[in-house]
Amino acid sequence: MTKLIGYARVSTRQQFTDRQEIDLLSAGVRRDDLYVDHGVSGALASRPAFDRAVEALEAGDTLVITTLDRLGRSTQNMLAFAEELRGRGAGLRVLNLGGGDVDTATPMGSMLFTIMAALGQMEHEIKRERVIDSIAKRRDAGKNLGGRPRSITDSQIRHARSLIEHGEIAAEVARSLGMSRATLYRRVGALGLLPEPSSDAALQPLTPTTD
């Protein structure tokens, strides 16, 4: 007897699969034939519940998912998977693909699946390029990209002051520490390392100037 095998997935444990499960059950999937992955990225090669769902498929059965991205992110992998199911005599049904219910067991459904898989991959690549471009622009503008700031110790500041006294260019020393020249001046001043105006030890003035 053929049956429907349902699969639902969310990428983080803070997300819920309730909506997916409701849609799958409404499509005719029995609760005992529903497999769910929590906190598992679609980019991973191994997804425990997904692997069990595929193992449970027999000839004549159909794997049912709510959206195409539940399978993964690579068009090549999605198409290869659909072909693998076809070779086993099983089908793939996507409940919301191109605004409708698509079953790869039909010629039209198979064609639409191929087109939508390619479009889904293209959309993912476009979003990825936008993120990379945004990060590059923020970095070029000198904006903070988040994360923990680099911690520069007082010892490193003293060493930097020594390098400058021995002829190193202040801007280059500051850059090697991942800070601006003005910030280096402030750190040097906070440690009381700025030279007296009449000091002969000041081989390179540390008076802040416009970068």
C-alpha positions in Angstrom: 0.0 0.0 0.0 1.4 3.4 -1.0 1.7 6.1 1.5 2.7 9.7 2.0 5.9 10.5 4.0 6.0 14.0 5.4 9.1 16.0 6.2 9.4 19.3 8.1 12.5 21.2 9.2 13.5 24.4 10.9 17.1 25.8 11.0 17.1 26.8 14.7 15.6 25.4 17.9 13.9 28.8 18.5 11.8 28.2 15.4 8.7 26.0 15.2 7.4 23.5 12.7 3.7 23.8 13.7 2.6 25.5 10.4 4.5 22.9 8.3 3.1 20.0 10.3 -0.5 21.3 10.0 -0.1 21.7 6.2 1.5 18.2 5.9 -1.3 16.6 7.9 -3.9 18.4 5.9 -2.3 17.1 2.7 -3.0 13.5 3.9 0.2 12.6 5.7 -0.4 10.4 8.8 1.1 11.6 12.1 3.2 8.3 12.3 4.7 9.1 8.9 5.7 12.6 9.7 9.5 13.3 10.3 10.8 16.6 11.8 14.3 18.1 12.1 14.7 20.8 14.7 17.7 23.2 14.6 19.2 21.6 11.4 20.4 23.8 8.5 19.4 22.8 5.0 23.0 23.2 4.0 24.0 20.1 6.0 24.6 16.9 4.1 23.2 14.8 7.0 19.8 15.6 8.6 18.7 12.8 10.9 14.9 13.0 10.5 15.3 13.6 6.7 17.5 10.5 6.4 14.9 8.4 8.2 12.1 9.8 6.0 14.0 8.8 2.9 14.8 5.4 4.2 11.1 4.8 4.9 10.1 5.5 1.3 9.1 2.5 -0.8 8.2 2.1 -4.4 4.9 4.0 -5.0 5.3 6.2 -1.9 5.6 10.0 -2.1 7.8 12.3 0.0 5.8 15.5 0.9 7.3 18.8 1.9 5.8 22.2 2.3 8.3 24.3 0.4 11.3 23.6 -1.8 13.9 25.0 0.6 13.1 22.2 3.1 15.2 20.0 0.8 18.3 22.2 0.8 19.9 25.1 -1.1 21.7 23.6 -4.0 19.7 23.3 -7.3 22.0 20.5 -8.4 21.4 18.5 -5.2 17.7 19.0 -5.3 17.4 17.8 -8.9 19.7 14.9 -8.2 17.5 13.9 -5.2 14.3 14.1 -7.2 15.9 11.9 -9.9 17.0 9.4 -7.2 13.5 9.2 -5.9 12.2 8.6 -9.4 14.7 5.8 -9.9 13.4 4.2 -6.7 9.8 4.5 -7.9 9.0 7.1 -5.3 7.6 10.6 -5.9 8.2 14.1 -4.5 5.4 16.5 -3.7 5.9 20.2 -2.8 2.8 21.8 -1.4 3.7 25.4 -2.1 5.9 25.6 -5.3 5.2 28.4 -7.7 2.0 29.1 -5.9 0.6 25.6 -6.1 0.9 21.9 -5.3 3.5 20.2 -7.5 4.0 16.5 -7.8 7.2 15.4 -9.6 5.4 12.1 -10.6 3.7 14.0 -13.4 5.6 15.4 -16.4 4.3 19.0 -15.8 5.2 18.8 -12.1 8.7 17.5 -12.9 9.3 20.4 -15.3 8.0 23.0 -12.9 10.1 21.5 -10.1 13.2 21.9 -12.3 12.4 25.5 -13.1 11.5 26.5 -9.6 14.6 24.8 -8.1 16.8 26.8 -10.4 15.0 30.0 -9.6 15.2 29.3 -5.8 19.0 28.7 -6.1 19.4 32.0 -8.1 17.4 33.9 -5.4 19.6 32.5 -2.7 22.8 33.5 -4.6 21.4 37.0 -5.1 20.7 37.4 -1.4 24.1 36.1 -0.5 25.8 38.6 -2.9 23.8 41.4 -1.3 25.0 40.5 2.2 28.6 40.2 1.0 28.3 43.6 -0.8 26.7 45.2 2.3 29.5 44.0 4.6 32.2 45.2 2.1 30.6 48.7 2.0 30.3 48.9 5.8 33.9 47.9 6.1 35.1 50.4 3.6 33.1 53.1 5.5 34.8 52.1 8.7 31.7 51.0 10.4 31.6 48.4 13.2 30.6 45.0 11.8 29.7 43.6 15.2 31.4 41.0 17.3 33.8 41.5 20.2 36.2 44.4 19.7 39.9 43.5 19.6 41.5 44.0 23.0 44.8 45.9 22.9 46.9 45.6 26.1 48.8 48.4 27.7 52.0 46.4 27.0 51.2 46.6 23.3 50.7 50.3 23.5 54.0 50.8 25.3 55.7 48.7 22.6 54.0 50.8 19.9 55.3 53.9 21.5 58.8 52.5 21.6 58.6 51.6 17.8 57.6 55.2 17.1 60.4 56.6 19.1 62.8 54.5 17.1 61.5 55.9 13.8 58.5 53.9 12.8 55.6 55.8 11.3 52.8 56.3 13.8 50.0 55.7 11.3 51.5 52.3 10.2 52.0 51.3 13.9 48.4 52.2 14.7 47.1 50.3 11.6 49.0 47.1 12.7 47.1 47.3 16.0 43.8 47.6 14.2 43.1 51.2 15.4 43.3 54.7 14.1 46.2 57.0 14.8 44.0 59.2 17.0 43.0 56.2 19.1 46.7 55.3 19.5 47.5 58.8 20.7 44.7 58.6 23.3 46.0 55.3 24.6 49.5 56.6 24.8 48.4 59.7 26.6 46.3 57.7 29.1 49.5 55.8 30.0 51.4 59.1 30.5 53.8 58.3 27.7 53.4 61.5 25.7 56.8 63.3 25.6 57.3 66.7 27.2 57.5 69.5 24.6 61.2 70.0 25.4 62.1 66.4 25.5 64.9 65.3 23.2 63.5 61.7 23.3 60.6 62.5 21.1 62.0 61.3 17.8 58.6 61.6 16.2 55.9 63.9 17.5 52.8 62.2 18.8 50.6 65.3 18.6 47.4 64.2 16.9 46.9 65.5 13.4 44.1 65.0 10.9 44.3 61.5 9.4 
